[in-house]
Amino acid sequence: MKVAVISPHLDDAVFSVAEHMLSRPDWEFTIVTPFGGQPSEEPHRSKYLILHDEHQRVCEFAGWDLINGPFLDDAAAGSEPWDEALLSYWLSETLVEFGQMWWPMGVHHPDHEIVSRFRFSRVGVQMLTYEELPYRVLYPDRVNGTLGHLQGYDPSNLNKKRELCRMYASQVDDQLERCLYAPERLWVAR
């Protein structure tokens, strides 16, 4: 099965559904990151050089593919507007080859909310929704728990998830890490 895990930022898929991905070793996962562009101006340029390197190493280590979009996250984009139609077109063209797509629910962060609005429905493609960590833990009032059927995963993958999350050393500190190891939730729509 070819699965696209739509990850608003480079680390979101691993933080939110790594155990689910690790529990399906025969599936082909690609982490698709719309806001995966490389800023050209400091201080964001240096931060993203590190983050891109970390993301590449995580994906290689786990055996997952990656597609980084050209769009800058909300912090790096600043007041530069990006084109919603262009984002929609990029996503629709990028996601053509996948038989299943895992979309973020859109909890708290503006980039997550934007990406969650661009779900594409195609015949024969199964759509699932995941609740983003750490935001699901930090902002539980923004989570809708009536999405459908909850999917299971192998909890013995928690230590491997910890190892993958810690590979995003520029992003993970003790406070964030406390929120990343809550049970993951991935929903199949009713």
SULWOHU-V876009 format. One record per pair of residues at least 12 apart in sequence whose ideal C-beta (glycine too) atoms are under 8 Angstrom apart, sorted by the first residue. I is the first residue (numbers start at 1). J is the second residue. D is the distance in whole Angstrom. If there is no record, write none. Layout:
BEGIN
I;J;D / I;J;D
END
This chain:
BEGIN
1;24;8 / 1;26;8 / 1;27;5 / 1;28;7 / 1;99;6 / 1;100;6 / 2;27;8 / 2;28;5 / 2;30;7 / 2;97;6 / 2;98;5 / 2;99;5 / 2;100;7 / 3;24;8 / 3;27;6 / 3;28;7 / 3;29;5 / 3;30;7 / 3;98;6 / 3;99;7 / 3;100;5 / 3;101;7 / 3;102;6 / 4;30;5 / 4;32;5 / 4;94;8 / 4;95;5 / 4;98;4 / 4;100;7 / 4;101;5 / 4;102;7 / 5;17;6 / 5;21;7 / 5;29;6 / 5;30;7 / 5;31;5 / 5;32;7 / 5;101;8 / 5;102;5 / 6;32;5 / 6;34;7 / 6;91;8 / 6;95;8 / 6;101;6 / 6;102;7 / 6;103;5 / 6;104;6 / 6;115;6 / 7;31;5 / 7;32;7 / 7;33;5 / 7;104;7 / 8;33;7 / 8;34;6 / 8;35;5 / 8;73;8 / 8;104;6 / 8;109;7 / 8;111;5 / 8;112;5 / 8;114;8 / 8;115;4 / 8;132;8 / 9;33;7 / 9;35;6 / 9;36;8 / 9;73;6 / 9;111;7 / 10;31;8 / 10;33;5 / 10;36;6 / 10;51;5 / 10;52;7 / 10;54;8 / 10;55;4 / 10;68;7 / 10;168;8 / 11;51;7 / 11;54;8 / 11;55;7 / 11;165;8 / 11;168;5 / 11;171;5 / 12;33;8 / 12;104;7 / 12;112;7 / 12;132;6 / 13;31;5 / 13;33;8 / 13;102;8 / 14;31;8 / 14;58;6 / 14;62;8 / 14;161;8 / 14;164;5 / 14;165;6 / 14;168;7 / 15;132;7 / 15;133;5 / 15;134;7 / 15;165;6 / 15;168;8 / 15;180;5 / 16;104;7 / 16;130;5 / 16;131;7 / 16;132;5 / 16;133;5 / 16;136;8 / 16;184;6 / 17;102;6 / 17;130;5 / 17;184;6 / 17;186;6 / 18;62;8 / 18;157;7 / 18;160;8 / 18;161;4 / 18;164;5 / 18;165;7 / 18;184;8 / 19;153;5 / 19;154;7 / 19;155;7 / 19;157;5 / 19;158;6 / 19;161;5 / 19;184;5 / 20;102;8 / 20;130;8 / 20;151;7 / 20;153;5 / 20;184;6 / 20;186;5 / 21;62;7 / 21;64;7 / 22;62;7 / 22;153;8 / 22;154;7 / 22;157;4 / 22;160;6 / 22;161;7 / 23;152;8 / 23;153;4 / 23;154;4 / 23;157;6 / 28;65;7 / 29;64;5 / 29;65;7 / 30;64;7 / 30;65;4 / 30;66;7 / 30;67;6 / 30;98;7 / 31;55;8 / 31;59;6 / 31;64;6 / 31;65;7 / 31;66;5 / 31;67;7 / 32;66;8 / 32;67;5 / 32;69;7 / 32;91;8 / 32;94;6 / 32;95;7 / 33;55;8 / 33;66;7 / 33;67;7 / 33;68;5 / 33;69;6 / 34;69;4 / 34;71;5 / 34;87;6 / 34;90;7 / 34;91;6 / 34;115;6 / 35;69;7 / 35;71;5 / 35;72;7 / 35;73;4 / 35;74;8 / 35;111;5 / 35;115;8 / 36;52;8 / 36;55;8 / 36;67;8 / 36;68;3 / 36;69;5 / 36;70;8 / 36;71;7 / 37;68;7 / 37;69;7 / 37;70;5 / 37;71;5 / 37;72;5 / 37;73;8 / 37;76;8 / 38;52;7 / 39;72;6 / 39;76;4 / 41;76;8 / 44;72;8 / 44;75;7 / 44;76;4 / 47;170;7 / 48;76;7 / 50;170;5 / 51;168;7 / 51;170;6 / 51;171;7 / 52;68;7 / 54;167;6 / 54;168;5 / 54;169;7 / 54;170;6 / 54;171;8 / 55;68;8 / 55;168;7 / 57;167;6 / 58;164;5 / 58;167;5 / 58;168;7 / 61;164;7 / 61;167;7 / 62;164;6 / 67;94;6 / 69;87;8 / 69;90;6 / 69;91;8 / 69;94;7 / 70;90;7 / 71;87;6 / 71;90;8 / 73;111;6 / 74;109;8 / 74;110;5 / 74;111;5 / 84;114;8 / 87;114;8 / 87;118;7 / 88;118;6 / 91;118;5 / 91;120;7 / 92;120;6 / 95;120;6 / 98;125;7 / 99;124;7 / 99;125;6 / 99;126;7 / 100;125;7 / 100;126;5 / 100;127;8 / 100;128;7 / 101;119;8 / 101;120;7 / 101;125;6 / 101;126;8 / 101;127;6 / 101;128;7 / 102;128;5 / 102;129;7 / 102;130;6 / 102;186;7 / 103;115;7 / 103;116;6 / 103;119;5 / 103;127;7 / 103;128;7 / 103;129;5 / 103;130;7 / 104;116;5 / 104;129;8 / 104;130;6 / 104;132;5 / 105;129;5 / 105;130;7 / 105;131;5 / 105;132;6 / 105;136;8 / 105;143;7 / 105;144;7 / 105;147;8 / 107;131;6 / 107;132;5 / 107;135;4 / 107;136;6 / 107;139;6 / 107;142;5 / 107;143;6 / 108;132;8 / 108;135;4 / 108;138;7 / 108;139;5 / 108;142;6 / 109;132;8 / 109;135;6 / 112;132;6 / 112;135;7 / 126;188;7 / 127;189;6 / 128;151;7 / 128;186;6 / 128;187;6 / 128;188;5 / 128;189;7 / 129;147;6 / 129;148;8 / 129;186;7 / 129;187;5 / 129;189;7 / 130;184;7 / 130;185;7 / 130;186;5 / 130;187;7 / 131;143;6 / 131;184;8 / 131;185;5 / 131;187;8 / 133;179;6 / 133;180;5 / 133;182;6 / 133;184;7 / 134;176;6 / 134;179;3 / 134;180;6 / 136;182;7 / 136;185;7 / 137;179;4 / 137;182;5 / 138;179;6 / 147;187;4 / 147;189;7 / 147;190;8 / 148;187;5 / 148;188;5 / 148;189;5 / 148;190;4 / 149;187;7 / 149;188;5 / 149;190;7 / 150;185;6 / 150;186;7 / 150;187;6 / 151;186;4 / 151;187;7 / 151;188;6 / 153;184;6 / 153;186;8 / 155;183;8 / 158;181;6 / 161;180;8 / 161;181;7 / 162;181;7 / 165;177;7 / 165;180;5
END
